Amino acid sequence: MFENVGFGELLIIMVVILILFGGKKIPEVAQSFGKGIREFKKGLNGVQDELKKTIDEVKDEEKK
């Protein structure tokens, strides 16, 4: 998806972000983004754990 993004494009994106949010707001936005990603990963891991648990239960019932 981002294979063709070079340094120039990244620089333009950073300048636009700086203009939109300002220097003081960027750390807050980055922190919120990080928390969102962390919560998403926790939810994803929870779903994976539930799937593994269900698969193990089904396998146990098949053995009986």
Secondary structure as UniProt FT lines:
FT   TURN            3..4
FT   HELIX           7..21
FT   TURN            23..25
FT   HELIX           26..63
//
